[in-house]
Amino acid sequence: MSRNKFAALVTGATLLLAGTALALDTVVSKDAPDLTAPRAKIKAMDFKGAIADLTPLLATHQHADIYNLMGFSLRKSGDVKQAATFYAKALDYDANHKGALEYQGEMFVELGQIDKAKANLAKLVTLCPSGCEEREDLEKAIATAGQPAAKTN
């Protein structure tokens, strides 16, 4: 087994065992490029590193997963305007992309645009009638909108 394959295997196993502190996106298709490295950086909250990994992929791939992860990384880096552009691109490419619907909805909550967030949630309810992580996360974000953040010691 090559070092790269071994490293990818260890990284994947570590991410599985670590749980989900951040709900990354749900892989929509098998034609996406390998997004293991940017997903690991996002999980580690290295959003600038994820942006650096995703940027060259934008030149060679048109894919909702890339646009969604770029939007998420930009939003978490403080560039909400650019994030909005990438979420829109993800949803233009795949209108049913659950991850993009969740993350765009969370952005709407952060911007105080609760009606828009609820529209995304309604779409997720249709896509996930029995529930899914993206739906649950957006429901939680909407439910806690406007509430003070919990204090940590």
Secondary structure, DSSP 8 states (H G I E B T S, - for coil): --HHHHHHHHHHHHHHHH--SS-------TTS---HHHHHHHHTT-HHHHHHHHHHHHHH---HHHHHHHHHHHHHTT-HHHHHHHHHHHHHH-TT-HHHHHHHHHHHHHTT-HHHHHHHHHHHHHH-TT--HHHHHHHHHHHTTTS------
